[in-house]
Structure formats: C-alpha cells, structure tokens
C-alpha cells in the first residue's frame, strides 16, 4: 500500500465523518482509548501446532494500547467512529510449550500506529437506564466492522537478550514486505452516558490484516549466502536462532531441523519451514474508553432536543379566540 493511497483513504474517512447534514453537530463526542493489545501469528501457543483465533494467544504477552477518537451519531442506529491507536504486540517461541516452536526460538516485538474508520451499529439501547424518567444515565451496546491502515516495524533480539534489531531491513526471508498495511477491524463495545456529557465504555476489537509479517515470520529459511552480510551476518543470526535453544536444552529438536541445509547425497539444498504462509497475522485490542459529548446549539438542536436539557417545550403564544 503506497503513502498516496493511505492519504486518500484518510481524506475519504475524514470527509465521511464530518460531511453531511450540518445540523448534526449535537451528535459529536471525542475521547480516548486505554487498554491492552495482543496478536495471533507464528509465535505463541501452548502444547499444540497453530490454532485459529484466541486459542493460540499468549495472554502474558499482552501489552499496552492507547488512542484517541472522534465519533458522530448519524441516527438512532448508526454512528461513525474514526481514531488513531498506538499499540505494541510481541511474542516469543521460548514461552511456548510446543517443542518445535521452542526449538525454533524466534522472537519479536512490534509497535503499530493505526488509523481506523468504522460504522457502529446499535444492538441495544436504553436512553433511560433504570426507568426513572430523568434520562440521567443511558446505555448503548454496538457492533462494528470497518477499515484500518497501520504503520509497523518489527524488531527482534538474539536469544531474547540485549539490543533489539529492526527486522524488515534484514530481509530474513528475502521478502521485501511493506511497513504500511491494511486491516479489517471488527468488534463489539458498549458505553454509559452520564449526565448527557460523560461516556464511559469498553471496546473489544479484532483486526484481520493482509500481511503475514507483523512478526517477520511467514515462509521458509533462505540461503544465508543471499542474506545481507552473508553467512554469520546479523540477518543470518536473526533468521535462525535454533542453536541457542539447543545449547540450553539438548532435548529440543536438533538445529538440523531448522534452517537452510544440505540434503544427503547429491540432492539439492532444501529450505526448511520457518512459518505458516496460509494464515495472515492478526491482532486484538481491549480498551476502556472515555469521551465527552458535545451538544450543539443549532436551531435544529434547540427545537428537537430541548427535552434533553430539562427544558419544557413551549408552544407559540397566540390571542385566545372564543
């Protein structure tokens, strides 16, 4: 995805958010996300090969997710939310109990900057929670599906020690993948509105991406002679770290099970499996949200929604006729 395409997507999203009926200014709220993020990819898991969705997730690797957003209510059932998120995902084979992964011994962390645009569809709403007739607290449950663009930069350590190295420039699988990607965020959330001004809620979202390189792992080990700096260089060391794991635990699969190696006899060299290219990487966020509601003062708002301010609607005065 090019930077030009990303700029166009953002402009379209902003236009969709702020465009339309000018009398809808009463429906805006602005807020923040604070919570955690995790990912599903080649690293993680328990005592089995890869499993889909959350069953292969390591909760201990959850890291922070923060952001800010603006939301506009279009009508009673639909709102549009656009925001920026800054989050970290990470994983390490060392934490898995599945021995082939432990023997592979790869690791990564990745800080993502995400912009999203999503319509929110009301599933359930109660404008007068408690039914006391005062409309001081309301509740809304909603689901959403949208689009998102993100910038990412995976990094890794040698045997999870010392300095973090940028992995994308090392070209560990001889794939020049982009630092800019797209995803499809889907999820569910809710919020309470207190005093018609303050909104407190929770948001659970899953992002399915169009890349398998959030963790820099996808296909097979490559000939180290073709990697930057060749055999023994940093790219070669980061691409195959099975020797570190075997040195600490000789009961793990031998390093010959990993890497680019010579076949017996006259057979050509082979590329061992390093990742799973049949599944793209994805990530999850769970955040608490707070937002402040802006209730505009347009003629439309005053005529239609004065009851929300506790004012009585007063009809036009006229001379009595008998």
C-alpha atoms as a printed R data frame, in Angstrom:
    type eleno elety resid chain resno       x       y      z
1   ATOM     1    CA   UNK     A     1   0.000   0.000  0.000
2   ATOM     2    CA   UNK     A     2   1.519   3.369 -1.044
3   ATOM     3    CA   UNK     A     3   1.610   6.551  1.028
4   ATOM     4    CA   UNK     A     4  -0.544   8.257 -1.612
5   ATOM     5    CA   UNK     A     5  -3.243   5.592 -1.237
6   ATOM     6    CA   UNK     A     6  -3.081   5.925  2.553
7   ATOM     7    CA   UNK     A     7  -3.524   9.717  2.343
8   ATOM     8    CA   UNK     A     8  -6.519   9.328  0.030
9   ATOM     9    CA   UNK     A     9  -8.080   6.765  2.417
10  ATOM    10    CA   UNK     A    10  -7.661   9.104  5.369
11  ATOM    11    CA   UNK     A    11  -9.170  12.055  3.470
12  ATOM    12    CA   UNK     A    12 -12.151   9.939  2.426
13  ATOM    13    CA   UNK     A    13 -12.625   8.809  6.009
14  ATOM    14    CA   UNK     A    14 -12.457  12.330  7.417
15  ATOM    15    CA   UNK     A    15 -14.885  13.502  4.749
16  ATOM    16    CA   UNK     A    16 -17.326  10.771  5.647
17  ATOM    17    CA   UNK     A    17 -17.046  11.662  9.309
18  ATOM    18    CA   UNK     A    18 -17.539  15.415  9.084
19  ATOM    19    CA   UNK     A    19 -19.609  15.684  5.950
20  ATOM    20    CA   UNK     A    20 -23.351  15.575  5.564
21  ATOM    21    CA   UNK     A    21 -26.068  17.384  7.479
22  ATOM    22    CA   UNK     A    22 -24.655  20.472  9.228
23  ATOM    23    CA   UNK     A    23 -27.453  20.303 11.807
24  ATOM    24    CA   UNK     A    24 -25.969  17.111 13.282
25  ATOM    25    CA   UNK     A    25 -23.411  18.933 15.430
26  ATOM    26    CA   UNK     A    26 -25.213  17.876 18.608
27  ATOM    27    CA   UNK     A    27 -24.152  14.246 17.991
28  ATOM    28    CA   UNK     A    28 -20.366  14.542 18.397
29  ATOM    29    CA   UNK     A    29 -18.231  13.055 21.140
30  ATOM    30    CA   UNK     A    30 -14.436  12.971 21.488
31  ATOM    31    CA   UNK     A    31 -12.484  10.558 23.649
32  ATOM    32    CA   UNK     A    32  -9.589   8.244 24.424
33  ATOM    33    CA   UNK     A    33  -8.764   4.513 24.464
34  ATOM    34    CA   UNK     A    34  -6.640   2.947 27.220
35  ATOM    35    CA   UNK     A    35  -6.095  -0.804 27.355
36  ATOM    36    CA   UNK     A    36  -4.118  -3.765 26.035
37  ATOM    37    CA   UNK     A    37  -3.178  -5.453 22.745
38  ATOM    38    CA   UNK     A    38  -2.163  -8.963 21.739
39  ATOM    39    CA   UNK     A    39  -1.586 -10.829 18.491
40  ATOM    40    CA   UNK     A    40  -2.090 -14.153 16.730
41  ATOM    41    CA   UNK     A    41   0.686 -15.305 14.429
42  ATOM    42    CA   UNK     A    42   3.566 -17.750 14.159
43  ATOM    43    CA   UNK     A    43   4.743 -17.259 17.748
44  ATOM    44    CA   UNK     A    44   2.869 -18.188 20.888
45  ATOM    45    CA   UNK     A    45   0.567 -21.081 21.592
46  ATOM    46    CA   UNK     A    46   0.649 -23.822 24.201
47  ATOM    47    CA   UNK     A    47   1.373 -27.502 23.519
48  ATOM    48    CA   UNK     A    48  -0.092 -27.758 20.023
49  ATOM    49    CA   UNK     A    49   0.544 -26.505 16.469
50  ATOM    50    CA   UNK     A    50  -1.115 -23.292 15.449
51  ATOM    51    CA   UNK     A    51  -4.793 -22.864 16.271
52  ATOM    52    CA   UNK     A    52  -7.032 -20.100 14.943
53  ATOM    53    CA   UNK     A    53  -8.413 -17.101 16.808
54  ATOM    54    CA   UNK     A    54  -7.722 -16.660 20.541
55  ATOM    55    CA   UNK     A    55  -6.896 -20.309 21.264
56  ATOM    56    CA   UNK     A    56  -3.270 -19.735 20.235
57  ATOM    57    CA   UNK     A    57  -2.778 -16.496 22.146
58  ATOM    58    CA   UNK     A    58  -0.315 -15.918 24.996
59  ATOM    59    CA   UNK     A    59  -2.034 -13.611 27.478
60  ATOM    60    CA   UNK     A    60   1.286 -12.967 29.222
61  ATOM    61    CA   UNK     A    61   2.430 -11.161 26.071
62  ATOM    62    CA   UNK     A    62  -0.381  -8.575 26.196
63  ATOM    63    CA   UNK     A    63   0.971  -5.043 26.002
64  ATOM    64    CA   UNK     A    64  -0.426  -1.511 26.046
65  ATOM    65    CA   UNK     A    65  -2.806   0.112 23.584
66  ATOM    66    CA   UNK     A    66  -3.723   3.810 23.732
67  ATOM    67    CA   UNK     A    67  -5.502   6.145 21.359
68  ATOM    68    CA   UNK     A    68  -7.919   8.955 20.673
69  ATOM    69    CA   UNK     A    69 -11.103   9.077 18.640
70  ATOM    70    CA   UNK     A    70 -13.996  11.182 17.398
71  ATOM    71    CA   UNK     A    71 -17.498   9.782 16.935
72  ATOM    72    CA   UNK     A    72 -20.531  11.194 15.213
73  ATOM    73    CA   UNK     A    73 -24.068   9.929 15.643
74  ATOM    74    CA   UNK     A    74 -25.751   9.680 12.248
75  ATOM    75    CA   UNK     A    75 -29.124   8.479 13.514
76  ATOM    76    CA   UNK     A    76 -30.579   6.383 16.311
77  ATOM    77    CA   UNK     A    77 -28.998   3.172 14.999
78  ATOM    78    CA   UNK     A    78 -25.719   4.203 13.330
79  ATOM    79    CA   UNK     A    79 -22.650   6.187 14.393
80  ATOM    80    CA   UNK     A    80 -19.297   6.680 12.642
81  ATOM    81    CA   UNK     A    81 -16.083   6.447 14.662
82  ATOM    82    CA   UNK     A    82 -12.594   7.410 13.488
83  ATOM    83    CA   UNK     A    83  -9.474   7.272 15.621
84  ATOM    84    CA   UNK     A    84  -5.728   6.825 15.994
85  ATOM    85    CA   UNK     A    85  -4.216   3.982 18.032
86  ATOM    86    CA   UNK     A    86  -0.669   3.356 19.261
87  ATOM    87    CA   UNK     A    87  -0.088  -0.188 20.441
88  ATOM    88    CA   UNK     A    88   2.527  -2.896 20.931
89  ATOM    89    CA   UNK     A    89   2.339  -6.596 20.120
90  ATOM    90    CA   UNK     A    90   5.018  -9.175 20.834
91  ATOM    91    CA   UNK     A    91   5.738 -12.890 21.068
92  ATOM    92    CA   UNK     A    92   8.483 -15.447 21.666
93  ATOM    93    CA   UNK     A    93   8.837 -19.149 20.902
94  ATOM    94    CA   UNK     A    94  10.603 -19.594 24.221
95  ATOM    95    CA   UNK     A    95   7.267 -19.063 26.005
96  ATOM    96    CA   UNK     A    96   5.512 -21.887 24.166
97  ATOM    97    CA   UNK     A    97   5.310 -25.438 25.492
98  ATOM    98    CA   UNK     A    98   5.134 -26.799 21.923
99  ATOM    99    CA   UNK     A    99   8.602 -28.229 21.395
100 ATOM   100    CA   UNK     A   100   9.017 -27.492 17.652
101 ATOM   101    CA   UNK     A   101   8.356 -23.826 18.393
102 ATOM   102    CA   UNK     A   102  10.696 -23.783 21.370
103 ATOM   103    CA   UNK     A   103  13.406 -25.299 19.180
104 ATOM   104    CA   UNK     A   104  12.850 -22.608 16.523
105 ATOM   105    CA   UNK     A   105  13.477 -19.973 19.242
106 ATOM   106    CA   UNK     A   106  12.378 -16.818 17.383
107 ATOM   107    CA   UNK     A   107  11.024 -13.648 18.993
108 ATOM   108    CA   UNK     A   108   9.734 -10.197 18.062
109 ATOM   109    CA   UNK     A   109   8.030  -7.042 19.207
110 ATOM   110    CA   UNK     A   110   6.209  -4.540 17.010
111 ATOM   111    CA   UNK     A   111   4.900  -1.031 17.710
112 ATOM   112    CA   UNK     A   112   1.950  -0.126 15.463
113 ATOM   113    CA   UNK     A   113   0.425   3.238 14.623
114 ATOM   114    CA   UNK     A   114  -3.123   2.656 13.391
115 ATOM   115    CA   UNK     A   115  -5.798   4.880 11.878
116 ATOM   116    CA   UNK     A   116  -9.275   3.364 11.664
117 ATOM   117    CA   UNK     A   117 -12.686   4.277 10.303
118 ATOM   118    CA   UNK     A   118 -15.716   2.241 11.298
119 ATOM   119    CA   UNK     A   119 -19.501   2.492 11.368
120 ATOM   120    CA   UNK     A   120 -21.030   1.397 14.673
121 ATOM   121    CA   UNK     A   121 -24.400  -0.344 14.614
122 ATOM   122    CA   UNK     A   122 -26.620  -0.220 17.687
123 ATOM   123    CA   UNK     A   123 -27.557  -3.671 19.012
124 ATOM   124    CA   UNK     A   124 -29.365  -2.499 22.125
125 ATOM   125    CA   UNK     A   125 -30.016   0.918 23.636
126 ATOM   126    CA   UNK     A   126 -31.741   2.217 26.748
127 ATOM   127    CA   UNK     A   127 -31.989   6.016 26.918
128 ATOM   128    CA   UNK     A   128 -33.284   5.976 30.490
129 ATOM   129    CA   UNK     A   129 -31.358   3.309 32.353
130 ATOM   130    CA   UNK     A   130 -33.320   2.470 35.482
131 ATOM   131    CA   UNK     A   131 -36.581   3.816 34.032
132 ATOM   132    CA   UNK     A   132 -36.862   6.793 36.398
133 ATOM   133    CA   UNK     A   133 -37.850   9.274 33.744
134 ATOM   134    CA   UNK     A   134 -34.877  11.571 34.343
135 ATOM   135    CA   UNK     A   135 -32.663  10.445 31.429
136 ATOM   136    CA   UNK     A   136 -29.520  10.912 33.507
137 ATOM   137    CA   UNK     A   137 -27.892   7.634 32.502
138 ATOM   138    CA   UNK     A   138 -28.221   5.782 29.228
139 ATOM   139    CA   UNK     A   139 -26.644   2.617 27.827
140 ATOM   140    CA   UNK     A   140 -25.695   1.563 24.285
141 ATOM   141    CA   UNK     A   141 -24.386  -1.790 23.034
142 ATOM   142    CA   UNK     A   142 -22.978  -1.758 19.499
143 ATOM   143    CA   UNK     A   143 -21.045  -3.810 16.968
144 ATOM   144    CA   UNK     A   144 -18.778  -2.578 14.203
145 ATOM   145    CA   UNK     A   145 -16.791  -3.517 11.097
146 ATOM   146    CA   UNK     A   146 -14.589  -1.069  9.226
147 ATOM   147    CA   UNK     A   147 -11.202  -0.418  7.640
148 ATOM   148    CA   UNK     A   148  -7.829   0.487  9.128
149 ATOM   149    CA   UNK     A   149  -4.345   1.416  7.934
150 ATOM   150    CA   UNK     A   150  -1.261   0.953 10.061
151 ATOM   151    CA   UNK     A   151   2.484   1.538 10.126
152 ATOM   152    CA   UNK     A   152   4.601  -1.169 11.775
153 ATOM   153    CA   UNK     A   153   8.263  -2.014 12.355
154 ATOM   154    CA   UNK     A   154   9.001  -5.499 13.793
155 ATOM   155    CA   UNK     A   155  12.129  -5.867 15.917
156 ATOM   156    CA   UNK     A   156  13.848  -8.845 17.488
157 ATOM   157    CA   UNK     A   157  16.631  -9.902 19.853
158 ATOM   158    CA   UNK     A   158  19.294 -12.560 19.654
159 ATOM   159    CA   UNK     A   159  18.038 -15.244 22.033
160 ATOM   160    CA   UNK     A   160  15.822 -12.635 23.746
161 ATOM   161    CA   UNK     A   161  18.819 -10.786 25.127
162 ATOM   162    CA   UNK     A   162  20.375  -7.398 24.591
163 ATOM   163    CA   UNK     A   163  19.640  -4.980 21.780
164 ATOM   164    CA   UNK     A   164  16.506  -5.006 19.602
165 ATOM   165    CA   UNK     A   165  17.238  -5.017 15.865
166 ATOM   166    CA   UNK     A   166  14.950  -3.812 13.071
167 ATOM   167    CA   UNK     A   167  13.951  -6.961 11.195
168 ATOM   168    CA   UNK     A   168  12.426  -5.592  7.984
169 ATOM   169    CA   UNK     A   169  15.757  -4.218  6.607
170 ATOM   170    CA   UNK     A   170  17.471  -7.557  7.374
171 ATOM   171    CA   UNK     A   171  15.238  -9.308  4.821
172 ATOM   172    CA   UNK     A   172  15.394 -12.577  6.765
173 ATOM   173    CA   UNK     A   173  13.107 -14.401  4.297
174 ATOM   174    CA   UNK     A   174  14.199 -12.449  1.203
175 ATOM   175    CA   UNK     A   175  10.768 -10.781  1.118
176 ATOM   176    CA   UNK     A   176  10.656  -7.007  0.900
177 ATOM   177    CA   UNK     A   177   7.374  -6.529  2.766
178 ATOM   178    CA   UNK     A   178   5.881  -3.062  3.339
179 ATOM   179    CA   UNK     A   179   5.889  -1.184  6.633
180 ATOM   180    CA   UNK     A   180   2.379   0.065  5.791
181 ATOM   181    CA   UNK     A   181  -0.542  -2.340  5.881
182 ATOM   182    CA   UNK     A   182  -4.321  -2.598  5.892
183 ATOM   183    CA   UNK     A   183  -6.654  -4.452  8.220
184 ATOM   184    CA   UNK     A   184 -10.353  -5.061  8.794
185 ATOM   185    CA   UNK     A   185 -11.355  -4.190 12.385
186 ATOM   186    CA   UNK     A   186 -14.450  -5.946 13.703
187 ATOM   187    CA   UNK     A   187 -15.703  -5.928 17.251
188 ATOM   188    CA   UNK     A   188 -18.218  -5.068 19.890
189 ATOM   189    CA   UNK     A   189 -18.452  -2.364 22.528
190 ATOM   190    CA   UNK     A   190 -20.707  -0.516 24.911
191 ATOM   191    CA   UNK     A   191 -20.854   2.778 26.757
192 ATOM   192    CA   UNK     A   192 -22.824   4.510 29.501
193 ATOM   193    CA   UNK     A   193 -23.568   8.223 29.160
194 ATOM   194    CA   UNK     A   194 -23.689  10.051 32.485
195 ATOM   195    CA   UNK     A   195 -25.471  13.380 32.716
196 ATOM   196    CA   UNK     A   196 -25.643  13.558 28.902
197 ATOM   197    CA   UNK     A   197 -21.968  14.634 28.855
198 ATOM   198    CA   UNK     A   198 -19.598  11.883 30.019
199 ATOM   199    CA   UNK     A   199 -19.342   8.490 28.313
200 ATOM   200    CA   UNK     A   200 -17.579   5.518 29.887
201 ATOM   201    CA   UNK     A   201 -17.285   2.269 27.967
202 ATOM   202    CA   UNK     A   202 -15.333  -0.722 26.752
203 ATOM   203    CA   UNK     A   203 -14.241  -1.760 23.264
204 ATOM   204    CA   UNK     A   204 -13.149  -5.243 22.120
205 ATOM   205    CA   UNK     A   205 -11.795  -5.319 18.568
206 ATOM   206    CA   UNK     A   206 -10.105  -7.883 16.329
207 ATOM   207    CA   UNK     A   207  -8.009  -6.808 13.320
208 ATOM   208    CA   UNK     A   208  -7.565  -9.201 10.434
209 ATOM   209    CA   UNK     A   209  -4.607  -7.957  8.405
210 ATOM   210    CA   UNK     A   210  -3.425  -8.504  4.840
211 ATOM   211    CA   UNK     A   211   0.161  -9.312  5.836
212 ATOM   212    CA   UNK     A   212   1.896 -12.273  7.477
213 ATOM   213    CA   UNK     A   213   4.907 -10.211  8.543
214 ATOM   214    CA   UNK     A   214   3.862  -8.454 11.728
215 ATOM   215    CA   UNK     A   215   6.293 -10.897 13.394
216 ATOM   216    CA   UNK     A   216   8.760 -11.122 10.448
217 ATOM   217    CA   UNK     A   217   7.989 -14.844 10.064
218 ATOM   218    CA   UNK     A   218   5.965 -16.417  7.253
219 ATOM   219    CA   UNK     A   219   7.572 -18.911  4.849
220 ATOM   220    CA   UNK     A   220  10.908 -20.777  4.865
221 ATOM   221    CA   UNK     A   221  14.557 -20.351  5.836
222 ATOM   222    CA   UNK     A   222  16.636 -18.914  2.986
223 ATOM   223    CA   UNK     A   223  20.176 -19.473  1.790
224 ATOM   224    CA   UNK     A   224  22.292 -17.390  4.201
225 ATOM   225    CA   UNK     A   225  24.660 -16.540  1.355
226 ATOM   226    CA   UNK     A   226  21.855 -14.438 -0.127
227 ATOM   227    CA   UNK     A   227  21.107 -12.562  3.100
228 ATOM   228    CA   UNK     A   228  22.693  -9.199  3.963
229 ATOM   229    CA   UNK     A   229  26.286  -9.754  5.173
230 ATOM   230    CA   UNK     A   230  26.071 -13.437  4.176
231 ATOM   231    CA   UNK     A   231  26.797 -16.444  6.388
232 ATOM   232    CA   UNK     A   232  27.259 -15.463 10.027
233 ATOM   233    CA   UNK     A   233  25.951 -11.945  9.483
234 ATOM   234    CA   UNK     A   234  23.266 -10.347 11.637
235 ATOM   235    CA   UNK     A   235  20.470 -11.316  9.208
236 ATOM   236    CA   UNK     A   236  21.629 -14.962  9.286
237 ATOM   237    CA   UNK     A   237  21.770 -14.942 13.093
238 ATOM   238    CA   UNK     A   238  18.299 -13.393 13.437
239 ATOM   239    CA   UNK     A   239  16.759 -15.703 10.828
240 ATOM   240    CA   UNK     A   240  17.850 -18.945 12.549
241 ATOM   241    CA   UNK     A   241  18.242 -18.990 16.332
242 ATOM   242    CA   UNK     A   242  17.656 -22.693 16.935
243 ATOM   243    CA   UNK     A   243  21.277 -23.196 18.012
244 ATOM   244    CA   UNK     A   244  20.730 -21.004 21.110
245 ATOM   245    CA   UNK     A   245  17.755 -23.084 22.256
246 ATOM   246    CA   UNK     A   246  19.523 -26.395 21.656
247 ATOM   247    CA   UNK     A   247  22.591 -25.265 23.588
248 ATOM   248    CA   UNK     A   248  20.419 -24.621 26.650
249 ATOM   249    CA   UNK     A   249  18.196 -27.696 26.242
250 ATOM   250    CA   UNK     A   250  19.632 -30.596 24.169
251 ATOM   251    CA   UNK     A   251  16.307 -32.447 24.453
252 ATOM   252    CA   UNK     A   252  14.773 -29.991 21.994
253 ATOM   253    CA   UNK     A   253  14.752 -30.743 18.235
254 ATOM   254    CA   UNK     A   254  18.272 -30.540 16.783
255 ATOM   255    CA   UNK     A   255  19.165 -27.352 14.840
256 ATOM   256    CA   UNK     A   256  19.389 -29.541 11.696
257 ATOM   257    CA   UNK     A   257  15.581 -29.494 11.788
258 ATOM   258    CA   UNK     A   258  15.696 -25.760 11.132
259 ATOM   259    CA   UNK     A   259  17.469 -23.517  8.677
260 ATOM   260    CA   UNK     A   260  18.733 -23.919  5.129
261 ATOM   261    CA   UNK     A   261  20.724 -27.150  4.955
262 ATOM   262    CA   UNK     A   262  22.422 -29.706  2.678
263 ATOM   263    CA   UNK     A   263  20.436 -32.826  1.827
264 ATOM   264    CA   UNK     A   264  22.197 -36.212  1.891
265 ATOM   265    CA   UNK     A   265  23.866 -37.411 -1.309
266 ATOM   266    CA   UNK     A   266  23.509 -35.412 -4.477
267 ATOM   267    CA   UNK     A   267  20.154 -33.860 -3.576
268 ATOM   268    CA   UNK     A   268  19.953 -30.056 -3.792
269 ATOM   269    CA   UNK     A   269  19.809 -27.878 -0.734
270 ATOM   270    CA   UNK     A   270  16.433 -27.577  0.930
271 ATOM   271    CA   UNK     A   271  14.537 -24.765  2.627
272 ATOM   272    CA   UNK     A   272  13.044 -25.810  5.954
273 ATOM   273    CA   UNK     A   273   9.680 -24.490  7.071
274 ATOM   274    CA   UNK     A   274  10.031 -21.325  9.172
275 ATOM   275    CA   UNK     A   275   6.422 -20.078  9.320
276 ATOM   276    CA   UNK     A   276   2.886 -20.633  8.055
277 ATOM   277    CA   UNK     A   277   2.054 -18.551  4.957
278 ATOM   278    CA   UNK     A   278  -1.519 -19.907  4.826
279 ATOM   279    CA   UNK     A   279  -2.618 -17.600  7.684
280 ATOM   280    CA   UNK     A   280  -2.057 -13.857  7.875
281 ATOM   281    CA   UNK     A   281  -1.217 -12.264 11.217
282 ATOM   282    CA   UNK     A   282  -3.917 -10.525 13.250
283 ATOM   283    CA   UNK     A   283  -4.149  -8.571 16.488
284 ATOM   284    CA   UNK     A   284  -6.652  -7.816 19.210
285 ATOM   285    CA   UNK     A   285  -7.309  -4.760 21.369
286 ATOM   286    CA   UNK     A   286  -9.332  -4.497 24.557
287 ATOM   287    CA   UNK     A   287  -9.656  -0.903 25.761
288 ATOM   288    CA   UNK     A   288 -11.589   1.183 28.220
289 ATOM   289    CA   UNK     A   289 -12.956   4.352 26.678
290 ATOM   290    CA   UNK     A   290 -13.917   7.791 27.901
291 ATOM   291    CA   UNK     A   291 -15.436  10.530 25.764
292 ATOM   292    CA   UNK     A   292 -17.043  13.929 26.216
293 ATOM   293    CA   UNK     A   293 -20.302  14.645 24.414
294 ATOM   294    CA   UNK     A   294 -20.677  17.966 22.575
295 ATOM   295    CA   UNK     A   295 -24.290  19.042 22.293
296 ATOM   296    CA   UNK     A   296 -24.528  21.799 19.700
297 ATOM   297    CA   UNK     A   297 -26.729  24.846 19.807
298 ATOM   298    CA   UNK     A   298 -28.171  24.855 16.302
299 ATOM   299    CA   UNK     A   299 -31.821  25.765 15.716
300 ATOM   300    CA   UNK     A   300 -32.426  22.117 14.823
301 ATOM   301    CA   UNK     A   301 -30.994  21.018 18.166
302 ATOM   302    CA   UNK     A   302 -32.947  23.557 20.222
303 ATOM   303    CA   UNK     A   303 -36.225  22.709 18.521
304 ATOM   304    CA   UNK     A   304 -35.871  18.923 18.644
305 ATOM   305    CA   UNK     A   305 -33.780  18.175 21.723
306 ATOM   306    CA   UNK     A   306 -34.536  20.781 24.393
307 ATOM   307    CA   UNK     A   307 -36.127  17.988 26.425
308 ATOM   308    CA   UNK     A   308 -32.653  16.522 26.860
309 ATOM   309    CA   UNK     A   309 -31.621  19.726 28.671
310 ATOM   310    CA   UNK     A   310 -34.543  19.540 31.066
311 ATOM   311    CA   UNK     A   311 -36.402  22.396 29.398
312 ATOM   312    CA   UNK     A   312 -40.060  22.227 28.621
313 ATOM   313    CA   UNK     A   313 -41.148  22.780 25.062
314 ATOM   314    CA   UNK     A   314 -43.289  25.891 24.923
315 ATOM   315    CA   UNK     A   315 -45.676  26.476 22.080
316 ATOM   316    CA   UNK     A   316 -46.144  29.783 20.267
317 ATOM   317    CA   UNK     A   317 -48.260  32.294 22.163
318 ATOM   318    CA   UNK     A   318 -51.479  33.424 20.468
319 ATOM   319    CA   UNK     A   319 -54.534  35.511 21.363
320 ATOM   320    CA   UNK     A   320 -57.419  33.467 22.658
321 ATOM   321    CA   UNK     A   321 -60.426  33.305 20.402
322 ATOM   322    CA   UNK     A   322 -63.950  32.478 21.554
